[in-house]
Amino acid sequence: MPAPKVLISDALSDAAVQIFRDRGIEADFRPDLGKDKEALAAIIGGYDGLAIRSATRVTPKLLAAAPRLKVIGRAGIGVDNVDVPAATARGVIVMNTPFGNAITTAEHAIALMFALARQIPQADASTQGGRWEKNRFLGVELTGKTLGVIGCGNIGAIVADRAIGLKLKVVAYDPFLSPERAVAIGVEKVELDALLARADLITLHVPMTDKTRNILSAENLARAKRGVRIVNCARGGLVDEAALRAALDSGHVAGAAFDVFVTEPAIDNPLFGHPNVVCTPHLGASTAEAQENVALQVAEQMSDYLVSGAISNAVNFPSISADEAPRLKPFVALAEKLGSFLGQLTDAAVTGIRVTYEGQVAGMNTRALTAAAVTGVLRPFLPDINMVSGPAIARERGIVVDEIKREGGNGDYESVIRITVEAEDMPRDAAGTVFHDGKPRVIEIRSIEIEAPFAPHMLYVRNHDKPGFVGRFGSVLGEAGVNVATFNLGREAEGGNAIAFVAVDGPVSAEVLARIEAIPQVKRVRPVSF
């Protein structure tokens, strides 16, 4: 059998390239190829693996030209430059290195705090320009100030630890941070409004999701403490840049330091040119140590997969053996989709996830299935999460994950997976199974029996079981041109609580959702996607 071949189309260290070769893998190191998509597409068909950083874009067109490709390894956290659904559809594993640059990014955030507090870049430019403006650059001390950390996961917790060492008081807003974890890392858990009111400095360490986009909006910036300084080394778009510029101009915000921007490369930006703004070109992960760590890590992971079939840090598949894969695959899909459904319904902080296995599935590799369930629950809030890192991230945030196995089953189905998400407001639960066609289905929501397949776009409706609901609901969708693929109903008892789980052909607008919610029988409507 010929040795596996890996193409390295972005810059990786010599040591990382040597890892492939030491494992018997033929490594073709062409670090400039990622910038030439046509040249890359012309040769990709001869490789089993593709090792990249951020310059190479993996599109459906490139994947179509790569019939041999088995694994893509991204040296770094984000996989925005990889079409993961397209890779999954072609059976290509996509791996990343989720923890290789956490310290480096945290240190950059701390560096920007000092730069803001002491106006170091401005003072440097002035001094080297021949001006001795000692009285112009009056700074502020960090000691004794309150730092507000928005997002206290891996990187945020490191920033908090460093800040505590610098004698700052740290308050943190993170719906997934448990009170116990907050105590353990020495921060005070608060709601966002309290953080805005108290923080002298704010640093952001959350992923970009629908819930975090413009988390520092014009309204939230107005609620912030006057004279606050803001640092963003996470993702562009977490702060409304135009609103921040206005707050800087008015003096409400004393300064800002940004490493990330809505549009990158950032050639022009509303923040540029303000005397109290410090900007860097997305340097958060740019240290020699971090670049080397992620390069070595991705080379090890890809080699393990190509040589032995072991999978680690895959964003589109759990860590399971080749022998288990065919039997587990539909149940992995079921667990993740059930978890994602419940995660999309949950707005309050998640405190626990309980996964119950009934029947034959209880005898399978439930560790992989639980990882899939946890990933599904958390992915609406943490899009970079994967089935390997999911359980670790849950532990890190103090989320208790429990498994219950009942091999006897419940009699109605050969196998059932039941997930309960405990949140600070209320628990939410759903159950599902895999039929003989291999497709996962929901069989119970909120203890109400229902049978419904999953679809890319769905509407979940809670309603009163009263005459007229179905007709009005259908009319609203029809008038809006929304085509229904499947329509499934369930109820507790006649005239009581009921649910509808409806597959539609595309996303439903906010206006249509508002019209559905206005139907007298409707308690709640939520769009969900899979």
C-alpha positions as CSV (number, residue, x, y, z in Angstrom):
1,M,0.0,0.0,0.0
2,P,1.5,3.4,-1.0
3,A,2.4,5.8,1.7
4,P,-0.1,8.6,2.4
5,K,0.7,12.0,0.9
6,V,0.1,15.3,2.6
7,L,0.2,18.7,0.9
8,I,1.3,21.6,3.1
9,S,0.0,24.7,1.3
10,D,0.7,27.3,4.0
11,A,3.8,28.0,6.2
12,L,4.5,25.3,8.7
13,S,7.8,24.9,10.6
14,D,10.4,22.5,9.5
15,A,9.8,20.5,12.7
16,A,6.2,20.0,11.8
17,V,7.0,18.9,8.2
18,Q,9.5,16.4,9.8
19,I,6.8,14.9,12.0
20,F,4.9,13.7,8.8
21,R,8.1,12.2,7.3
22,D,9.1,10.5,10.5
23,R,5.6,8.8,10.6
24,G,6.1,7.4,7.0
25,I,4.0,10.1,5.3
26,E,5.1,11.8,2.1
27,A,5.0,15.5,2.9
28,D,5.0,18.0,0.0
29,F,5.9,21.4,1.5
30,R,4.7,24.2,-0.8
31,P,4.0,27.1,1.5
32,D,3.0,29.6,-1.2
33,L,0.5,27.4,-3.0
34,G,-2.4,28.4,-0.8
35,K,-2.4,31.9,-2.3
36,D,-2.9,30.4,-5.8
37,K,-6.3,28.7,-5.9
38,E,-6.0,27.5,-9.5
39,A,-2.6,26.0,-9.0
40,L,-3.8,24.3,-5.8
41,A,-6.9,22.9,-7.5
42,A,-4.7,21.5,-10.3
43,I,-2.7,19.2,-8.0
44,I,-4.9,18.6,-4.9
45,G,-6.2,15.4,-6.5
46,G,-3.0,13.5,-5.7
47,Y,-3.1,14.0,-1.9
48,D,-4.7,12.3,1.1
49,G,-4.2,15.2,3.5
50,L,-4.1,19.0,3.3
51,A,-2.3,21.0,6.1
52,I,-3.2,24.7,6.1
53,R,-3.2,27.9,8.1
54,S,-5.4,30.8,7.1
55,A,-4.2,31.7,3.5
56,T,-5.6,28.5,1.9
57,R,-9.4,28.5,1.2
58,V,-11.0,25.1,1.0
59,T,-14.1,25.5,-1.1
60,P,-16.6,23.0,-2.6
61,K,-14.8,23.5,-5.9
62,L,-11.4,22.6,-4.4
63,L,-13.0,19.6,-2.6
64,A,-14.5,18.3,-5.8
65,A,-11.0,18.2,-7.3
66,A,-9.7,16.2,-4.4
67,P,-11.2,12.6,-4.6
68,R,-8.4,11.1,-2.5
69,L,-8.6,13.7,0.3
70,K,-9.3,12.2,3.7
71,V,-8.3,14.9,6.2
72,I,-7.8,18.7,6.4
73,G,-5.7,20.0,9.3
74,R,-6.0,23.7,10.2
75,A,-3.1,25.0,12.3
76,G,-5.2,27.3,14.5
77,I,-8.6,27.6,16.1
78,G,-10.8,29.0,13.4
79,V,-11.9,27.0,10.3
80,D,-13.7,29.9,8.6
81,N,-11.6,29.3,5.5
82,V,-12.8,25.7,5.2
83,D,-16.3,24.8,3.9
84,V,-16.9,22.3,6.7
85,P,-20.4,21.1,5.5
86,A,-18.9,20.4,2.0
87,A,-16.0,18.6,3.5
88,T,-18.3,16.5,5.7
89,A,-20.5,15.6,2.7
90,R,-17.4,14.2,1.0
91,G,-16.3,12.3,4.1
92,V,-13.3,14.6,4.7
93,I,-12.3,15.0,8.4
94,V,-11.6,18.6,9.3
95,M,-9.3,19.1,12.3
96,N,-8.2,22.2,14.1
97,T,-5.9,23.0,17.1
98,P,-8.2,24.7,19.6
99,F,-5.9,25.4,22.4
100,G,-2.5,26.1,20.8
101,N,-2.6,29.9,20.9
102,A,-4.7,30.7,24.0
103,I,-1.8,32.1,26.1
104,T,-0.5,34.2,23.2
105,T,-3.9,35.8,22.6
106,A,-4.4,36.4,26.3
107,E,-1.0,38.1,26.6
108,H,-1.8,40.3,23.6
109,A,-5.0,41.5,25.4
110,I,-3.0,42.3,28.5
111,A,-0.4,44.2,26.4
112,L,-3.1,46.3,24.8
113,M,-4.5,47.2,28.2
114,F,-1.1,48.6,29.2
115,A,-0.8,50.3,25.8
116,L,-4.2,52.0,26.4
117,A,-3.5,52.9,30.0
118,R,-0.2,54.6,29.3
119,Q,-0.7,55.7,25.7
120,I,2.5,53.9,24.8
121,P,2.1,53.9,20.9
122,Q,1.2,57.6,20.9
123,A,4.1,58.5,23.2
124,D,6.5,56.5,21.2
125,A,5.5,58.2,17.9
126,S,5.8,61.6,19.6
127,T,9.2,61.0,21.2
128,Q,10.7,59.5,18.0
129,G,9.3,62.4,16.1
130,G,11.6,64.7,18.1
131,R,8.9,66.1,20.5
132,W,9.4,65.7,24.2
133,E,5.7,65.9,25.3
134,K,6.0,64.6,28.9
135,N,3.0,66.5,30.1
136,R,0.8,65.4,27.2
137,F,0.7,61.7,28.0
138,L,-0.9,61.4,31.4
139,G,-1.7,57.8,31.9
140,V,-3.8,55.8,34.4
141,E,-2.8,52.9,36.7
142,L,-4.3,49.5,36.2
143,T,-3.8,48.5,39.9
144,G,-7.1,48.7,41.7
145,K,-9.2,49.1,38.6
146,T,-12.1,46.8,37.7
147,L,-11.7,44.7,34.6
148,G,-14.8,43.4,32.9
149,V,-14.2,40.1,31.0
150,I,-17.0,39.3,28.5
151,G,-16.5,35.6,27.9
152,C,-14.6,33.6,30.5
153,G,-13.7,30.4,28.7
154,N,-10.2,29.3,28.0
155,I,-8.6,32.6,26.9
156,G,-10.8,34.8,29.1
157,A,-9.9,32.8,32.2
158,I,-6.2,33.2,31.4
159,V,-6.7,37.0,31.0
160,A,-8.5,37.1,34.3
161,D,-5.7,35.2,36.0
162,R,-3.1,37.6,34.7
163,A,-5.2,40.6,35.6
164,I,-5.7,39.4,39.2
165,G,-1.9,39.1,39.4
166,L,-1.7,42.7,38.4
167,K,-4.0,43.6,41.3
168,L,-7.1,44.3,39.2
169,K,-10.6,43.3,40.4
170,V,-12.2,41.1,37.8
171,V,-15.9,40.8,37.0
172,A,-17.0,38.4,34.3
173,Y,-20.1,38.0,32.2
174,D,-20.5,34.5,30.7
175,P,-23.8,32.6,30.7
176,F,-21.8,29.3,30.8
177,L,-19.7,30.2,33.8
178,S,-20.9,28.4,36.9
179,P,-20.7,30.1,40.3
180,E,-18.3,27.4,41.4
181,R,-16.0,27.9,38.5
182,A,-16.1,31.7,39.0
183,V,-14.9,31.2,42.6
184,A,-12.2,28.8,41.5
185,I,-10.6,31.3,39.1
186,G,-11.1,34.3,41.4
187,V,-13.6,36.3,39.4
188,E,-17.1,37.7,40.3
189,K,-19.8,36.5,38.0
190,V,-22.2,39.3,37.0
191,E,-24.8,40.1,34.4
192,L,-23.8,42.2,31.4
193,D,-25.5,45.4,32.7
194,A,-23.6,45.1,36.0
195,L,-20.3,44.6,34.2
196,L,-21.0,47.7,32.0
197,A,-21.8,49.8,35.0
198,R,-18.7,48.8,37.0
199,A,-15.9,48.1,34.6
200,D,-13.0,50.6,34.1
201,L,-11.7,48.3,31.3
202,I,-13.6,45.8,29.2
203,T,-12.0,42.9,27.3
204,L,-13.9,40.6,25.0
205,H,-13.2,36.9,24.6
206,V,-16.3,35.4,23.0
207,P,-16.9,33.8,19.6
208,M,-18.9,35.5,16.9
209,T,-22.5,34.2,17.0
210,D,-25.9,35.7,16.5
211,K,-26.1,36.3,20.2
212,T,-22.7,38.0,20.5
213,R,-22.7,40.1,17.4
214,N,-22.6,43.8,18.5
215,I,-22.7,42.7,22.1
216,L,-21.2,46.2,22.7
217,S,-23.9,48.0,20.7
218,A,-24.6,51.7,20.8
219,E,-27.1,51.1,23.6
220,N,-24.7,49.0,25.7
221,L,-21.8,51.4,25.1
222,A,-24.1,54.2,26.5
223,R,-24.7,52.0,29.6
224,A,-21.0,51.5,30.2
225,K,-19.2,53.5,32.8
226,R,-18.0,56.9,31.6
227,G,-14.2,56.7,30.9
228,V,-14.2,53.0,30.1
229,R,-11.4,51.5,28.0
230,I,-12.3,48.6,25.6
231,V,-10.0,45.9,24.3
232,N,-11.0,43.4,21.6
233,C,-8.7,40.6,20.6
234,A,-11.5,38.1,19.9
235,R,-13.5,38.7,16.8
236,G,-14.4,41.6,14.6
237,G,-18.1,42.5,14.9
238,L,-18.5,42.0,18.7
239,V,-18.4,45.8,19.0
240,D,-20.4,48.3,16.8
241,E,-17.4,50.1,15.4
242,A,-19.3,53.2,14.3
243,A,-21.0,53.5,17.7
244,L,-17.7,53.1,19.4
245,R,-16.1,55.9,17.3
246,A,-19.0,58.2,18.4
247,A,-18.5,57.2,22.0
248,L,-14.8,58.0,21.7
249,D,-15.5,61.3,20.1
250,S,-17.9,62.3,22.9
251,G,-15.4,61.2,25.6
252,H,-17.8,58.6,27.0
253,V,-15.2,55.9,26.1
254,A,-11.7,57.0,27.1
255,G,-9.9,54.6,24.7
256,A,-10.0,51.4,22.7
257,A,-7.5,48.8,21.5
258,F,-8.5,46.5,18.7
259,D,-6.7,43.6,17.2
260,V,-9.7,42.4,15.1
261,F,-12.1,44.2,12.8
262,V,-15.4,43.7,11.0
263,T,-13.6,43.8,7.7
264,E,-10.1,42.4,7.4
265,P,-7.5,43.3,6.1
266,A,-8.6,46.6,7.7
267,I,-7.5,49.2,5.3
268,D,-10.1,51.7,6.3
269,N,-12.0,51.7,9.6
270,P,-14.1,54.1,11.7
271,L,-11.7,53.7,14.6
272,F,-8.6,54.7,12.6
273,G,-7.2,58.1,13.2
274,H,-8.6,58.6,16.7
275,P,-5.9,59.8,19.1
276,N,-7.1,57.4,21.8
277,V,-7.2,54.2,19.7
278,V,-4.5,51.5,19.4
279,C,-4.8,49.1,16.5
280,T,-2.8,45.9,15.6
281,P,-3.3,43.7,12.5
282,H,-4.8,40.6,14.1
283,L,-1.7,39.7,16.0
284,G,-3.4,37.7,18.8
285,A,-1.9,34.4,17.8
286,S,1.3,35.8,16.3
287,T,4.1,34.6,18.5
288,A,6.8,32.2,17.5
289,E,5.7,29.9,20.3
290,A,2.0,29.8,19.3
291,Q,2.8,29.3,15.6
292,E,5.1,26.4,16.4
293,N,2.7,24.8,18.9
294,V,-0.2,24.7,16.5
295,A,2.0,23.5,13.6
296,L,3.4,20.6,15.6
297,Q,-0.1,19.8,16.9
298,V,-1.8,19.6,13.5
299,A,1.0,17.5,12.1
300,E,0.7,15.0,15.0
301,Q,-3.1,14.8,14.6
302,M,-3.1,14.4,10.9
303,S,-0.4,11.7,11.1
304,D,-2.3,9.8,13.7
305,Y,-5.4,9.7,11.5
306,L,-3.6,8.8,8.3
307,V,-1.5,6.1,9.9
308,S,-3.9,4.5,12.5
309,G,-7.3,6.1,11.9
310,A,-7.3,7.9,15.2
311,I,-9.3,11.1,15.2
312,S,-8.7,14.1,17.5
313,N,-9.9,17.7,17.5
314,A,-12.1,17.1,14.6
315,V,-14.8,19.7,14.1
316,N,-17.1,17.5,12.1
317,F,-16.7,14.0,13.6
318,P,-16.2,12.5,17.1
319,S,-13.3,10.5,18.4
320,I,-14.3,7.0,17.5
321,S,-12.5,4.0,16.0
322,A,-12.9,2.9,12.4
323,D,-14.7,-0.3,13.5
324,E,-17.3,1.7,15.4
325,A,-18.0,4.3,12.9
326,P,-20.7,2.7,10.6
327,R,-22.8,1.7,13.6
328,L,-22.4,4.9,15.6
329,K,-22.7,7.4,12.8
330,P,-26.5,7.8,12.7
331,F,-26.6,7.9,16.6
332,V,-23.9,10.6,16.6
333,A,-26.1,12.6,14.2
334,L,-29.1,12.1,16.5
335,A,-27.3,13.1,19.7
336,E,-25.9,16.2,18.1
337,K,-29.2,17.3,16.5
338,L,-31.2,16.7,19.7
339,G,-28.6,18.7,21.6
340,S,-28.5,21.5,19.1
341,F,-32.3,21.7,19.2
342,L,-32.3,22.1,23.0
343,G,-29.3,24.5,22.8
344,Q,-31.1,26.7,20.4
345,L,-34.1,26.9,22.7
346,T,-32.0,27.8,25.8
347,D,-31.2,31.5,26.5
348,A,-30.3,31.2,30.2
349,A,-26.9,29.8,31.5
350,V,-26.6,26.0,31.1
351,T,-25.7,24.3,34.4
352,G,-26.1,20.6,33.4
353,I,-26.6,18.2,30.5
354,R,-28.0,14.7,31.2
355,V,-28.0,12.1,28.4
356,T,-30.0,8.9,28.9
357,Y,-29.5,5.9,26.7
358,E,-32.3,3.3,26.5
359,G,-32.1,0.0,24.7
360,Q,-29.4,-1.2,22.3
361,V,-27.7,2.2,22.1
362,A,-26.8,1.9,25.8
363,G,-24.3,-0.8,24.9
364,M,-22.5,1.4,22.3
365,N,-19.6,3.8,22.7
366,T,-21.7,6.3,24.6
367,R,-18.7,8.5,25.3
368,A,-18.6,9.6,21.7
369,L,-22.4,10.0,21.7
370,T,-22.3,12.2,24.8
371,A,-19.6,14.3,23.3
372,A,-21.8,14.8,20.3
373,A,-24.8,15.7,22.5
374,V,-22.7,18.2,24.5
375,T,-21.3,19.7,21.3
376,G,-24.8,20.1,20.0
377,V,-26.1,21.9,23.1
378,L,-23.1,24.3,23.2
379,R,-22.5,25.0,19.5
380,P,-25.2,27.7,19.2
381,F,-23.1,29.7,21.6
382,L,-19.6,28.4,20.8
383,P,-19.4,27.8,17.0
384,D,-15.7,26.7,17.2
385,I,-16.5,23.8,19.6
386,N,-16.0,20.3,18.4
387,M,-16.8,16.8,19.6
388,V,-13.4,16.4,21.2
389,S,-13.2,19.7,22.9
390,G,-16.9,19.8,23.9
391,P,-16.7,17.8,27.1
392,A,-13.5,19.6,28.2
393,I,-15.1,23.0,27.6
394,A,-18.2,21.9,29.5
395,R,-16.0,20.9,32.5
396,E,-14.1,24.1,32.2
397,R,-17.3,26.1,32.5
398,G,-18.7,24.1,35.4
399,I,-21.4,22.3,33.4
400,V,-22.2,19.0,34.9
401,V,-22.6,16.2,32.3
402,D,-24.3,13.0,33.3
403,E,-24.8,9.7,31.5
404,I,-27.5,7.2,32.3
405,K,-27.7,3.8,30.6
406,R,-30.8,1.6,30.6
407,E,-30.1,-1.3,28.3
408,G,-33.6,-2.8,28.9
409,G,-35.1,0.0,26.8
410,N,-38.7,1.3,27.0
411,G,-40.3,-1.3,24.7
412,D,-41.5,1.0,21.9
413,Y,-38.2,1.5,20.2
414,E,-35.0,-0.5,20.0
415,S,-32.9,2.5,20.9
416,V,-33.7,5.9,22.4
417,I,-31.5,8.9,23.3
418,R,-33.0,11.3,25.7
419,I,-31.3,14.7,26.5
420,T,-32.2,17.0,29.4
421,V,-30.6,20.5,29.5
422,E,-30.6,22.0,32.9
423,A,-30.5,25.8,32.8
424,E,-30.8,28.6,35.3
425,D,-34.4,29.3,34.3
426,M,-35.9,25.8,33.6
427,P,-35.0,22.3,32.3
428,R,-35.6,21.4,28.6
429,D,-35.8,17.9,27.3
430,A,-36.2,15.9,24.1
431,A,-35.8,12.3,22.9
432,G,-35.1,10.7,19.6
433,T,-34.3,7.5,17.9
434,V,-32.9,6.1,14.6
435,F,-35.2,4.2,12.4
436,H,-34.1,1.3,10.1
437,D,-33.6,3.8,7.3
438,G,-30.7,5.2,9.3
439,K,-32.3,8.7,9.7
440,P,-32.6,10.3,13.2
441,R,-36.0,11.4,14.3
442,V,-37.5,13.3,17.3
443,I,-40.0,11.2,19.2
444,E,-40.6,13.4,22.3
445,I,-40.4,17.1,23.3
446,R,-41.2,18.3,26.7
447,S,-42.7,14.9,27.5
448,I,-45.1,15.2,24.6
449,E,-45.0,12.4,22.1
450,I,-44.3,13.5,18.5
451,E,-42.6,11.9,15.5
452,A,-40.6,14.3,13.3
453,P,-37.6,14.0,11.1
454,F,-34.9,16.8,11.3
455,A,-34.5,19.3,8.4
456,P,-32.1,22.1,7.7
457,H,-34.7,24.8,8.6
458,M,-37.5,24.2,11.1
459,L,-40.0,26.0,13.3
460,Y,-40.8,24.9,16.8
461,V,-44.1,26.1,18.2
462,R,-45.6,25.7,21.6
463,N,-49.3,26.4,21.6
464,H,-52.7,25.7,23.3
465,D,-54.6,22.8,21.7
466,K,-57.5,24.9,20.6
467,P,-59.4,24.9,17.2
468,G,-58.1,27.3,14.6
469,F,-54.4,27.1,15.3
470,V,-53.4,24.9,12.4
471,G,-55.5,26.9,9.9
472,R,-54.1,30.3,11.0
473,F,-50.6,29.0,11.2
474,G,-50.8,27.6,7.7
475,S,-52.3,30.8,6.4
476,V,-49.5,32.9,7.8
477,L,-46.9,30.7,6.2
478,G,-48.7,30.5,2.9
479,E,-49.3,34.3,2.7
480,A,-45.5,34.8,3.3
481,G,-44.6,32.3,0.6
482,V,-43.0,29.9,3.1
483,N,-43.3,26.3,1.8
484,V,-43.9,23.5,4.4
485,A,-42.0,20.3,3.9
486,T,-43.3,18.3,6.9
487,F,-45.8,19.3,9.6
488,N,-45.8,17.3,12.9
489,L,-48.1,17.8,15.9
490,G,-48.2,16.5,19.4
491,R,-50.2,17.3,22.6
492,E,-50.4,16.4,26.2
493,A,-54.2,16.1,26.3
494,E,-57.2,17.5,24.4
495,G,-57.4,21.2,25.0
496,G,-54.0,21.3,26.8
497,N,-50.4,22.1,25.9
498,A,-49.4,21.2,22.4
499,I,-46.4,21.5,20.1
500,A,-45.7,21.7,16.4
501,F,-42.4,20.8,14.7
502,V,-42.5,22.0,11.2
503,A,-39.8,21.7,8.4
504,V,-39.8,24.6,5.9
505,D,-37.7,25.1,2.8
506,G,-35.7,28.1,4.0
507,P,-35.1,30.6,6.8
508,V,-38.2,32.4,8.1
509,S,-38.0,36.2,8.5
510,A,-38.5,38.0,11.8
511,E,-41.7,39.6,10.4
512,V,-43.3,36.2,9.7
513,L,-42.2,34.9,13.2
514,A,-43.9,37.9,14.7
515,R,-47.1,37.2,12.8
516,I,-47.0,33.5,14.0
517,E,-46.5,34.7,17.6
518,A,-49.5,36.9,17.3
519,I,-51.8,33.9,16.7
520,P,-53.9,33.7,19.9
521,Q,-53.2,30.0,20.5
522,V,-49.4,30.4,20.2
523,K,-47.2,30.6,23.4
524,R,-43.9,30.7,21.7
525,V,-42.2,30.2,18.3
526,R,-38.5,29.6,17.7
527,P,-36.7,29.0,14.4
528,V,-34.1,26.2,14.6
529,S,-31.6,25.0,12.1
530,F,-29.6,21.8,11.6
